[in-house]
Amino acid sequence: MKKKIVVTGMGTTNPLGGDVASTWQALLNGESGVSTIDQPWVEKYDLPVRFAGQAKVRPAEVLTPVEVKRNDPSTQLAIVAAREAWQDAGAPEVDPTRLGVDFATGIGGVWTLFDSYDALRERGPRRVMPLTVPMLMANASAAAISLEFQAQAFARTVLSACASSVESIVNAYDHLQQGYADVVIAGGTESTIHPLPLAAFASMRALSKSNDDPQHASRPLDVNRNGFVMGEGAAVLVLESEEHALARGAHIYAEITGGAVTADSYHITSPDPEGLGAARAVRATLENSGETPESVGHINLHATSTPVGDPAEYKALHAVLGDALDSIPVAATKGNTGHLLGGTGALETVFTVKAVQDRVTPPLINLDQQDPETPFFAPTGAPHQLPDEGQLFAISNSFGFGGHNAVVGVRSV
């Protein structure tokens, strides 16, 4: 018999806020966390993109100097979010061998890698930090969280580009169903607001270059969208079975109903224009959740604000949901936060949990003229109230370079 897997704790730090409460309120208010990058390296390298969704609360403001020194910024963000989530879950007393970590990143320790290369090039090999490798490795955040909370069941890392952290949540769900742990800390992180990633993404024409109006640069579903906006941050969810949560008197936010992961096998960066792989992930998520197209009440779109990605997502959803899609309110929150790459799916799962809990769809911002190729029901201006009664089911999509597709289902309790 399948277990009911629930969310009992959440944490985040991102461009909108340094915790879940302030972030959610900013999202409902229609705020933007995107701003001009005030760093000398922007001028030094004459970067074509000079803005991003920078973390509103810097990790150095809440971590100790030693923690900052010994961890890459991506791991610093992960630690901040994990601590909030763990405390939010009531800091449960768990057998360490029954506590697991399923975490994710899209790239890993970018800052450590390039700072260490600069040290090697400018000052020689003796000036390369001894901690370079453990700081830059992609599994550093999972390891840090495992050490922080003594999670000894497992500490696993997913690297599936921008689909990474939804895949980590799907993995956590599976690991709990299979009995590998009683509690799992799941989520993702990213910190790539660095000259090289910005230059590289700009070179491939993936980023918006609206330097004169950064807060309106990320425009999901808008006919004038011209690329995504880089963001940074982390989000973490504490998952466990309903039985385990009730036994310890935990507060339950929502149920994770399952999910699915597929691959396009179409192109290294472009999605399948017909959304076939994404559609399979959506369809499998509904099947795994025991839901139908008519029962979907809210969708958190991946919607990165790229010319090709947004229409492909519409085709994927319409292929599965059909005419039911016309009346389902959607959220496209990268207009507010930018794109957190490997951290974005976990953050948007937090948003989806809050949406079904508070029964509201956050408004889209920067949607001035909706693209006829993406005719979603997209509320703007103010939050859209969802039905007050009955169970509310929602899905959250994440898709990534390499043709990775991940979808997770969330149900109210």
TORKOL-277963 format. One record per residue: residue in one letter; x, y, z negated of N, C-alpha, C in turn. Coordinates in steps of 0.02 Angstrom, whole numbers, padded with zeros to 5 digits, always signed. Last residue first. Layout:
REM residues N
AXYZXYZXYZ...
END
This chain:
REM residues 413
V-00216+00964-00111-00234+00917-00165-00287+00949-00209S-00185+00972+00067-00202+01002+00003-00221+00948-00048R-00049+00906+00161-00121+00905+00144-00132+00936+00074V+00058+00904+00300+00047+00928+00231-00028+00931+00218G+00177+00823+00406+00108+00837+00388+00102+00856+00314V+00305+00873+00519+00286+00847+00454+00214+00868+00440V+00414+00836+00655+00350+00864+00632+00333+00833+00565A+00546+00863+00766+00525+00838+00701+00462+00874+00679N+00655+00831+00900+00588+00852+00880+00570+00822+00812H+00796+00871+00997+00770+00843+00934+00702+00873+00917G+00872+00910+01106+00808+00877+01118+00778+00846+01056G+00980+00985+01088+00992+00914+01092+00928+00875+01105F+00909+01104+00979+00955+01089+01033+00973+01015+01030G+00747+01061+00905+00815+01085+00906+00854+01068+00969F+00596+01101+00815+00629+01072+00873+00699+01101+00879S+00466+01076+00702+00534+01101+00711+00566+01063+00769N+00303+01112+00637+00346+01087+00691+00416+01116+00686S+00185+01058+00522+00239+01106+00535+00287+01075+00584I+00008+01045+00494+00072+01018+00517+00121+01075+00527A-00123+01014+00374-00083+01057+00417-00021+01020+00440F-00283+01002+00300-00225+00968+00328-00189+01014+00377L-00379+01015+00158-00351+01053+00213-00287+01018+00236Q-00531+00954+00091-00459+00947+00101-00438+00985+00163G-00653+01074+00027-00631+01015+00063-00556+01012+00070E-00667+01253+00040-00686+01188+00013-00660+01132+00058D-00628+01370+00104-00618+01364+00032-00628+01294+00005P-00540+01384+00259-00599+01361+00221-00583+01348+00147L-00428+01529+00261-00447+01461+00281-00505+01437+00238Q-00405+01694+00314-00430+01650+00262-00451+01583+00291H-00260+01765+00372-00323+01734+00393-00345+01684+00341P-00183+01921+00329-00188+01848+00321-00258+01824+00342A-00176+02044+00462-00190+02025+00393-00193+01949+00389G-00110+02061+00591-00135+02116+00550-00146+02100+00477T-00167+01911+00674-00121+01966+00664-00152+02017+00617P-00181+01738+00715-00204+01796+00676-00149+01848+00668A-00196+01656+00855-00140+01683+00816-00163+01745+00778F-00233+01526+00940-00271+01569+00894-00220+01595+00843F-00131+01528+01091-00149+01504+01024-00198+01552+00991P-00088+01531+01231-00152+01558+01206-00175+01527+01140T+00037+01552+01308+00034+01528+01239-00030+01553+01206E+00026+01608+01430+00050+01539+01429+00051+01510+01358P-00008+01740+01406-00062+01694+01427-00040+01621+01430D+00062+01811+01263+00077+01779+01327+00019+01733+01346Q-00007+01954+01188+00004+01882+01186+00013+01854+01256Q+00064+02093+01139+00029+02069+01199+00042+01995+01206D+00114+02103+01009+00078+02160+01039+00037+02139+01099L+00169+02039+00877+00130+02011+00933+00086+02066+00961N+00235+02075+00763+00268+02090+00827+00232+02058+00886I+00179+01941+00657+00199+02010+00668+00232+02015+00737L+00041+01842+00607+00098+01851+00651+00115+01926+00654P-00008+01815+00436-00017+01849+00500+00048+01848+00541P-00031+01652+00361+00003+01717+00364-00005+01749+00433T-00180+01579+00316-00129+01578+00368-00097+01647+00370V-00233+01500+00165-00225+01561+00204-00170+01551+00257R-00240+01422+00044-00291+01421+00097-00291+01486+00137D-00146+01399-00049-00182+01463-00055-00238+01470-00003Q-00108+01270-00002-00124+01282-00072-00167+01345-00081V-00082+01286+00131-00136+01241+00113-00156+01250+00039A+00023+01382+00120-00037+01396+00161-00095+01351+00141K+00120+01319+00044+00086+01377+00016+00022+01393+00055V+00157+01222+00139+00130+01201+00074+00091+01259+00042T+00207+01307+00237+00148+01266+00252+00116+01240+00188F+00318+01363+00175+00264+01407+00197+00199+01367+00209V+00392+01245+00160+00370+01282+00101+00312+01328+00119T+00413+01225+00295+00374+01175+00258+00349+01206+00192E+00495+01331+00322+00428+01333+00351+00383+01277+00322L+00610+01290+00255+00576+01352+00235+00505+01353+00261A+00638+01174+00328+00622+01169+00257+00586+01232+00233G+00665+01230+00454+00611+01182+00445+00590+01174+00373T+00780+01314+00437+00714+01342+00453+00657+01294+00440G+00907+01270+00419+00867+01285+00359+00795+01302+00373G+00966+01257+00543+00955+01197+00503+00916+01208+00439L+00899+01409+00588+00930+01348+00617+00915+01288+00573L+00825+01517+00550+00875+01492+00503+00908+01427+00526H+00779+01653+00639+00785+01580+00646+00843+01555+00603G+00677+01780+00562+00728+01757+00608+00731+01681+00605T+00570+01809+00479+00633+01785+00448+00691+01780+00496N+00461+01854+00557+00478+01886+00492+00549+01871+00469G+00457+01776+00668+00452+01848+00678+00472+01885+00615K+00451+01652+00615+00518+01675+00635+00517+01749+00655T+00321+01611+00594+00353+01652+00543+00424+01675+00560A+00180+01591+00648+00244+01591+00684+00291+01638+00646A+00033+01495+00622+00083+01541+00595+00146+01535+00637V-00133+01478+00688-00062+01461+00687-00022+01516+00653P-00295+01406+00672-00250+01463+00662-00177+01440+00656I-00385+01323+00793-00338+01311+00737-00293+01371+00729S-00463+01330+00904-00491+01358+00842-00445+01348+00782D-00394+01269+01008-00418+01338+01017-00441+01370+00952L-00371+01137+00979-00317+01185+00967-00342+01257+00969A-00477+01064+01026-00476+01080+00954-00424+01133+00938D-00450+01032+01156-00488+01093+01144-00491+01112+01070G-00297+00947+01114-00349+00965+01162-00384+01030+01145L-00198+00891+01039-00256+00918+01004-00313+00937+01050V-00101+00846+01131-00123+00803+01076-00191+00826+01048A-00082+00947+01223-00086+00878+01248-00113+00831+01195H-00067+01058+01143-00130+01050+01180-00138+00979+01206L+00063+01037+01095+00006+01036+01049-00060+01026+01086A+00137+01048+01216+00142+00988+01173+00081+00983+01127K+00105+01175+01261+00086+01117+01301+00087+01054+01260Y+00162+01253+01157+00090+01255+01169+00067+01193+01209E+00296+01221+01175+00263+01201+01114+00187+01202+01122A+00320+01282+01298+00327+01209+01292+00292+01183+01229P+00305+01419+01265+00255+01385+01308+00259+01309+01305D+00422+01433+01177+00353+01444+01153+00301+01411+01198G+00539+01406+01257+00519+01364+01201+00447+01372+01180V+00564+01500+01357+00546+01432+01376+00517+01392+01318P+00589+01626+01293+00543+01621+01350+00520+01551+01366T+00582+01621+01113+00619+01614+01176+00569+01605+01233S+00528+01622+00986+00527+01685+01025+00572+01681+01086T+00513+01502+00922+00574+01540+00909+00577+01607+00943A+00402+01401+00870+00399+01468+00901+00458+01513+00886H+00350+01306+00780+00422+01317+00784+00435+01386+00814L+00202+01345+00683+00238+01334+00745+00313+01340+00737N+00100+01272+00575+00159+01315+00574+00200+01299+00636I-00073+01265+00580-00011+01242+00611+00043+01294+00600H-00222+01204+00507-00171+01256+00508-00109+01226+00540G-00309+01096+00512-00336+01162+00494-00287+01219+00497V-00356+00951+00591-00300+00997+00581-00328+01067+00569S-00462+00871+00624-00451+00883+00552-00392+00930+00539E-00464+00849+00759-00516+00892+00731-00504+00909+00658P-00361+00755+00779-00353+00825+00802-00403+00872+00770T-00351+00664+00621-00372+00671+00690-00359+00743+00713E-00249+00563+00508-00289+00622+00527-00305+00622+00602G-00156+00480+00448-00226+00460+00449-00272+00517+00466S-00024+00508+00458-00060+00543+00406-00133+00522+00401N+00017+00439+00569+00047+00421+00504+00009+00451+00446E-00058+00510+00665-00071+00439+00653-00044+00418+00585L+00003+00637+00657-00069+00629+00643-00085+00556+00627T+00133+00599+00695+00121+00628+00628+00047+00623+00610A+00114+00557+00826+00134+00508+00775+00123+00534+00705R+00083+00681+00886+00034+00626+00886+00050+00574+00832V+00203+00752+00866+00140+00776+00837+00089+00719+00832A+00291+00672+00940+00302+00682+00869+00239+00707+00834R+00236+00683+01068+00240+00617+01036+00250+00623+00961A+00256+00819+01090+00188+00793+01086+00188+00724+01052A+00395+00824+01102+00362+00857+01045+00291+00831+01035G+00408+00756+01223+00437+00728+01162+00405+00758+01100L+00338+00845+01311+00318+00774+01303+00345+00744+01239G+00338+00979+01354+00331+00963+01284+00315+00891+01269E+00366+01021+01479+00298+00995+01468+00286+00975+01396P+00500+01055+01471+00451+01108+01483+00378+01086+01475D+00599+01000+01343+00559+00975+01398+00504+01026+01411P+00708+01137+01296+00658+01085+01282+00627+01059+01346S+00883+01159+01325+00814+01175+01343+00766+01119+01322T+01006+01099+01286+00980+01157+01250+00906+01172+01265I+01023+00977+01352+01059+00988+01290+01032+01048+01251H+00875+00892+01408+00928+00942+01419+00960+00957+01352Y+00806+00766+01383+00792+00808+01442+00851+00854+01458S+00774+00691+01270+00820+00664+01321+00809+00700+01388D+00688+00718+01162+00668+00733+01230+00708+00695+01282A+00645+00616+01022+00696+00649+01062+00671+00660+01133T+00563+00626+00858+00572+00600+00926+00628+00637+00961V+00490+00590+00704+00549+00617+00738+00554+00585+00806A+00358+00630+00589+00386+00591+00645+00444+00629+00675G+00272+00604+00433+00296+00644+00488+00324+00599+00542G+00173+00624+00283+00215+00587+00329+00237+00633+00385T+00108+00704+00195+00072+00646+00221+00113+00603+00268I+00134+00776+00046+00169+00765+00110+00141+00700+00138E+00017+00874-00043+00040+00807-00023+00078+00811+00043A+00053+01005-00162+00021+00978-00102+00048+00908-00090Y+00089+01035-00297+00072+01087-00249+00030+01060-00190I+00069+00984-00460+00072+00961-00391+00047+01016-00345H+00160+00983-00610+00114+01020-00567+00123+00997-00495A+00177+00833-00709+00203+00884-00664+00146+00920-00628G+00169+00730-00805+00131+00792-00813+00153+00849-00768R+00224+00610-00781+00265+00657-00818+00232+00726-00826A+00124+00547-00712+00149+00515-00773+00191+00563-00814L+00111+00624-00598+00058+00627-00649+00082+00598-00715A+00228+00586-00529+00217+00655-00549+00165+00661-00604H+00209+00450-00507+00266+00472-00547+00255+00543-00572E+00094+00456-00425+00093+00418-00488+00149+00441-00534E+00140+00527-00315+00089+00557-00358+00087+00521-00426S+00318+00521-00295+00252+00492-00287+00203+00526-00334E+00404+00673-00246+00398+00612-00285+00329+00582-00272L+00514+00808-00206+00461+00761-00187+00462+00700-00233V+00554+00974-00201+00560+00914-00243+00500+00870-00228L+00630+01068-00073+00569+01042-00102+00586+00980-00144V+00714+01216-00023+00717+01150-00054+00649+01132-00081A+00804+01318+00091+00741+01302+00057+00745+01229+00035A+00908+01457+00138+00899+01387+00119+00830+01379+00088G+00985+01564+00264+00949+01549+00203+00944+01475+00190E+00975+01674+00406+01012+01631+00359+00970+01620+00297G+00950+01698+00584+00934+01708+00514+00978+01663+00471M+00949+01775+00744+00984+01733+00696+00961+01750+00625V+00811+01776+00847+00852+01816+00803+00884+01770+00752F+00785+01727+01021+00775+01722+00949+00823+01768+00912G+00713+01813+01165+00763+01774+01130+00751+01773+01055N+00614+01900+01207+00675+01893+01247+00731+01856+01211R+00441+01937+01233+00493+01906+01193+00555+01894+01237N+00332+01993+01297+00396+02027+01303+00450+01997+01259V+00222+01919+01261+00242+01915+01331+00311+01947+01341D+00238+01828+01108+00228+01891+01143+00255+01887+01214L+00272+01714+01039+00210+01713+01078+00198+01777+01118P+00378+01802+00926+00347+01738+00947+00281+01749+00983R+00488+01904+00926+00419+01915+00947+00387+01850+00971S+00614+01991+00855+00586+01923+00856+00511+01928+00867A+00623+02131+00855+00658+02092+00906+00631+02021+00911H+00581+02222+00764+00532+02200+00813+00562+02155+00867Q+00691+02253+00691+00634+02225+00655+00580+02200+00702P+00784+02313+00784+00793+02244+00759+00731+02214+00726D+00801+02407+00897+00738+02396+00860+00738+02326+00830D+00921+02412+00961+00891+02476+00943+00827+02468+00901N+00953+02283+00997+00991+02314+00943+00959+02379+00918S+00896+02162+01062+00860+02224+01048+00891+02261+00989K+00933+02042+01113+00984+02094+01109+00952+02162+01096S+00897+01876+01060+00873+01942+01079+00929+01993+01069L+00993+01734+01114+00975+01784+01065+00944+01846+01097A+01029+01655+01221+00977+01629+01176+00951+01683+01128R+01133+01669+01310+01071+01707+01321+01013+01680+01279M+01254+01620+01282+01209+01574+01316+01139+01604+01326S+01307+01728+01214+01336+01710+01279+01290+01663+01318A+01238+01724+01094+01224+01778+01141+01249+01762+01211F+01296+01611+01037+01225+01609+01054+01206+01665+01102A+01428+01666+01027+01415+01605+01066+01341+01600+01085A+01418+01777+00943+01443+01785+01011+01425+01726+01055L+01368+01713+00828+01329+01766+00860+01352+01776+00933P+01474+01622+00800+01407+01598+00818+01364+01651+00852L+01578+01726+00777+01582+01676+00830+01514+01646+00847P+01538+01816+00669+01551+01839+00738+01549+01785+00791H+01396+01757+00578+01469+01762+00584+01483+01781+00656I+01282+01691+00511+01287+01761+00532+01360+01780+00528T+01256+01564+00467+01294+01571+00529+01295+01643+00555S+01208+01460+00359+01237+01527+00353+01283+01538+00413E+01077+01355+00301+01119+01379+00356+01145+01449+00340T+00991+01207+00241+01025+01271+00232+01062+01290+00295G+00855+01106+00173+00907+01123+00220+00934+01193+00209G+00782+00963+00087+00782+01031+00114+00838+01043+00163A+00743+00876-00066+00749+00879+00007+00750+00952+00030I+00763+00764-00190+00773+00835-00176+00787+00841-00102V+00655+00640-00249+00703+00660-00198+00704+00736-00191V+00622+00511-00366+00619+00583-00350+00673+00598-00298D+00642+00376-00357+00580+00400-00387+00568+00474-00372A+00704+00280-00216+00711+00331-00268+00642+00346-00297Y+00671+00179-00131+00742+00191-00142+00755+00242-00197G+00542+00146-00090+00563+00131-00158+00636+00141-00173Q+00487+00181+00028+00524+00118+00028+00551+00101-00041Q+00434+00306-00001+00388+00251+00017+00423+00184+00010L+00554+00376-00019+00509+00366-00076+00459+00310-00062H+00603+00372+00111+00642+00342+00057+00600+00330-00006D+00504+00443+00182+00515+00372+00195+00553+00338+00138Y+00521+00571+00124+00456+00536+00121+00466+00461+00130A+00651+00595+00167+00636+00591+00095+00570+00555+00084N+00632+00601+00306+00674+00548+00277+00659+00539+00203V+00555+00717+00312+00526+00654+00335+00566+00595+00307I+00654+00804+00267+00593+00795+00227+00557+00731+00247S+00747+00796+00370+00768+00776+00302+00707+00765+00257E+00671+00847+00476+00692+00776+00477+00713+00753+00408V+00667+00977+00434+00604+00939+00434+00620+00865+00437S+00804+01006+00450+00776+01001+00382+00706+00973+00379S+00834+00993+00594+00867+00955+00541+00828+00950+00476A+00799+01057+00706+00749+01009+00680+00773+00976+00615C+00907+01128+00748+00854+01165+00714+00797+01121+00690A+01020+00993+00733+01010+01063+00753+00952+01093+00713S+01027+00882+00651+00987+00879+00712+00969+00949+00734L+01097+00807+00532+01120+00860+00577+01084+00851+00644V+01067+00764+00364+01043+00762+00433+01073+00820+00471T+01138+00674+00232+01137+00736+00270+01114+00723+00341R+01111+00609+00065+01116+00602+00138+01107+00669+00173A+01141+00529-00067+01148+00599-00049+01163+00601+00026F+01061+00418-00184+01092+00431-00119+01098+00507-00111A+01058+00402-00324+01026+00352-00280+01055+00357-00210Q+01111+00502-00402+01155+00445-00385+01122+00392-00342A+01121+00663-00448+01080+00619-00406+01124+00563-00379Q+01159+00766-00538+01179+00696-00549+01134+00647-00511F+01138+00894-00502+01083+00861-00537+01097+00787-00550E+01262+00933-00446+01225+00979-00490+01175+00941-00533L+01294+00829-00359+01336+00841-00418+01298+00883-00469S+01192+00846-00263+01199+00782-00298+01240+00791-00362I+01224+00974-00219+01161+00963-00254+01162+00898-00293A+01348+00947-00158+01344+00995-00213+01280+00986-00253A+01311+00856-00058+01356+00835-00111+01351+00881-00171A+01232+00937+00022+01202+00877-00009+01245+00854-00067S+01333+01029+00059+01275+01051+00020+01240+00992-00014A+01426+00952+00132+01446+00986+00071+01386+01006+00028N+01411+00889+00253+01376+00859+00195+01393+00894+00130A+01495+00957+00339+01423+00967+00346+01384+00939+00287M+01638+01037+00270+01604+00977+00294+01529+00985+00290L+01697+01148+00211+01669+01155+00278+01629+01095+00301M+01738+01108+00083+01693+01165+00090+01660+01169+00158P+01823+01000+00101+01760+00989+00064+01712+01048+00067V+01924+01073+00180+01885+01018+00207+01820+01006+00167T+01974+01177+00091+01945+01191+00157+01900+01135+00182L+02037+01174-00029+01967+01153-00028+01934+01163+00040P+02163+01228-00009+02158+01155-00020+02086+01130-00016M+02171+01351+00122+02145+01330+00057+02144+01254+00049V+02320+01396+00199+02255+01365+00209+02231+01336+00142R+02447+01438+00182+02395+01483+00158+02324+01456+00172R+02531+01351+00243+02531+01352+00170+02476+01396+00141P+02522+01377+00381+02485+01321+00352+02482+01321+00276G+02504+01558+00415+02538+01493+00414+02500+01441+00374R+02445+01679+00436+02491+01674+00380+02524+01606+00373E+02367+01678+00553+02399+01740+00533+02452+01732+00479R+02322+01546+00571+02350+01584+00628+02391+01644+00605L+02273+01511+00444+02325+01472+00477+02361+01512+00531A+02174+01609+00426+02230+01605+00379+02288+01566+00410D+02087+01577+00531+02120+01643+00530+02181+01642+00484Y+02046+01451+00487+02085+01457+00549+02121+01524+00553S+01976+01490+00374+02036+01449+00366+02078+01450+00429D+01871+01560+00433+01916+01595+00388+01981+01556+00378F+01812+01455+00505+01845+01508+00542+01889+01551+00497L+01769+01366+00400+01807+01343+00458+01846+01400+00490T+01692+01448+00315+01754+01416+00291+01798+01395+00349W+01586+01484+00400+01630+01535+00372+01696+01505+00349V+01526+01357+00429+01554+01400+00482+01604+01450+00453G+01488+01220+00372+01528+01274+00342+01564+01318+00392G+01344+01183+00474+01387+01170+00417+01427+01232+00397I+01239+01162+00571+01309+01169+00590+01356+01153+00532G+01117+01133+00516+01124+01128+00588+01196+01128+00610T+01082+01025+00378+01110+01087+00405+01116+01078+00480A+01001+00944+00239+01013+00956+00311+01048+01022+00322F+00963+00804+00129+00975+00874+00145+00996+00881+00217D+00904+00714+00006+00900+00714+00079+00906+00786+00101V+00951+00635-00139+00955+00698-00103+00952+00684-00028G+00873+00549-00280+00908+00554-00217+00908+00624-00188L+00867+00455-00425+00861+00523-00399+00904+00529-00336R+00895+00341-00488+00830+00343-00454+00816+00413-00426T+01009+00355-00558+01012+00306-00503+00946+00303-00464P+00969+00443-00660+01011+00467-00605+01013+00419-00545D+00805+00448-00710+00863+00403-00708+00906+00424-00649V+00753+00610-00752+00750+00555-00705+00813+00512-00713E+00661+00734-00812+00710+00685-00836+00702+00622-00793P+00638+00882-00712+00618+00815-00735+00676+00772-00760A+00615+01028-00712+00679+00995-00728+00668+00924-00753G+00497+01071-00658+00498+01056-00729+00562+01022-00752A+00500+01116-00532+00474+01048-00542+00474+01027-00615D+00567+01234-00551+00496+01237-00534+00462+01170-00543Q+00696+01186-00567+00662+01216-00624+00587+01220-00613W+00714+01142-00434+00719+01095-00490+00685+01122-00552A+00701+01260-00359+00655+01204-00348+00655+01156-00408E+00810+01336-00407+00741+01359-00416+00692+01302-00410R+00916+01253-00368+00905+01268-00439+00834+01293-00452A+00903+01256-00229+00894+01193-00265+00881+01205-00339A+00935+01388-00197+00868+01363-00183+00854+01299-00223V+01071+01392-00239+01022+01439-00265+00951+01412-00256I+01127+01291-00159+01128+01285-00232+01075+01330-00263A+01111+01346-00030+01078+01283-00048+01074+01274-00124L+01196+01457-00035+01124+01466-00025+01085+01404-00047Q+01318+01389-00049+01296+01436-00100+01220+01446-00096T+01325+01323+00073+01314+01284+00012+01292+01328-00046S+01347+01432+00157+01289+01388+00169+01273+01347+00107P+01468+01489+00106+01404+01523+00098+01343+01480+00111D+01562+01356+00025+01546+01395+00084+01479+01431+00073N+01630+01364-00139+01578+01340-00094+01571+01386-00034R+01718+01421-00228+01728+01350-00212+01676+01322-00163K+01678+01553-00248+01744+01539-00221+01751+01468-00195V+01553+01539-00308+01559+01572-00243+01625+01554-00210E+01588+01477-00427+01543+01443-00381+01547+01473-00311V+01665+01579-00484+01696+01515-00468+01653+01477-00418P+01572+01682-00505+01627+01692-00458+01661+01627-00438T+01405+01609-00508+01466+01631-00541+01521+01642-00489L+01259+01677-00424+01306+01623-00440+01367+01652-00475V+01190+01793-00397+01160+01746-00444+01206+01688-00462E+01258+01870-00306+01219+01905-00357+01193+01858-00411A+01309+01785-00213+01356+01811-00263+01320+01849-00319P+01202+01766-00124+01217+01715-00175+01263+01740-00230R+01098+01909-00103+01161+01876-00088+01176+01824-00143V+00939+01920-00052+00978+01916-00113+01042+01877-00098K+00908+01913+00083+00892+01974+00046+00930+01977-00019A+01008+01859+00216+00979+01841+00151+00969+01904+00109Q+00965+01930+00374+01014+01918+00321+00980+01904+00254G+00931+01910+00526+00892+01901+00465+00938+01881+00408A+01020+02036+00621+01004+01968+00602+00957+01968+00542F+01118+02127+00743+01067+02123+00691+01051+02050+00678R+01188+02142+00860+01213+02176+00800+01161+02176+00744V+01257+02072+01002+01200+02068+00956+01223+02092+00888P+01380+02092+01061+01321+02114+01098+01257+02111+01057L+01518+02156+00968+01467+02104+00977+01406+02131+01015D+01653+02202+00955+01606+02232+01002+01550+02182+01020Y+01735+02161+00857+01727+02115+00913+01678+02141+00966K+01728+02275+00774+01793+02246+00791+01788+02202+00853E+01592+02294+00750+01628+02340+00795+01694+02310+00818V+01573+02182+00668+01528+02195+00724+01561+02241+00775W+01662+02187+00564+01677+02142+00620+01630+02150+00679P+01610+02271+00466+01660+02298+00513+01674+02253+00572Q+01432+02265+00448+01497+02234+00436+01548+02260+00487D+01283+02267+00439+01329+02320+00419+01395+02290+00398I+01166+02225+00554+01222+02196+00516+01273+02252+00502T+00997+02277+00538+01063+02286+00569+01117+02257+00524S+00873+02149+00500+00904+02215+00494+00971+02217+00530V+00727+02062+00452+00780+02071+00502+00807+02142+00497G+00616+02032+00381+00679+02027+00346+00739+02038+00392S+00460+02115+00382+00515+02087+00420+00578+02087+00378E+00294+02079+00318+00359+02113+00317+00409+02078+00362G+00162+02041+00295+00184+02055+00363+00250+02091+00367N+00118+02000+00175+00116+02072+00187+00137+02090+00258L+00147+01866+00179+00076+01886+00183+00069+01960+00198L+00286+01879+00162+00259+01850+00224+00186+01870+00233A+00295+01931+00034+00321+01971+00090+00293+01946+00157Q+00244+01822-00036+00208+01886-00037+00230+01930+00021W+00343+01726-00011+00274+01714+00012+00235+01780+00014T+00454+01786-00075+00455+01771-00003+00384+01764+00024S+00417+01791-00208+00428+01854-00172+00428+01844-00097A+00404+01649-00233+00349+01697-00245+00358+01761-00204V+00529+01588-00202+00468+01571-00165+00415+01625-00172D+00667+01704-00191+00630+01650-00223+00566+01640-00183G+00722+01812-00128+00768+01767-00162+00734+01711-00200G+00661+01856+00039+00663+01857-00034+00709+01805-00063L+00677+01862+00177+00619+01896+00147+00623+01901+00071P+00790+01787+00214+00788+01859+00228+00729+01897+00197N+00812+01680+00066+00806+01692+00138+00800+01767+00152T+00795+01545-00038+00825+01611-00032+00834+01624+00042T+00685+01437-00132+00712+01465-00070+00749+01529-00083G+00596+01293-00192+00642+01349-00202+00667+01374-00135M+00477+01192-00279+00501+01224-00218+00547+01282-00236G+00400+01040-00336+00444+01097-00347+00468+01125-00281T+00318+00938-00298+00312+00962-00367+00357+01021-00383V+00227+00862-00173+00277+00914-00186+00266+00941-00256V+00202+00683-00154+00181+00751-00169+00241+00797-00180I+00138+00540-00078+00198+00578-00093+00181+00652-00099K+00060+00396-00117+00044+00466-00103+00104+00507-00125K+00112+00244-00039+00109+00289-00095+00088+00358-00072K+00026+00111+00042+00065+00173+00046+00056+00214-00017M+00042-00060+00000+00000+00000+00000+00044+00063+00000
END
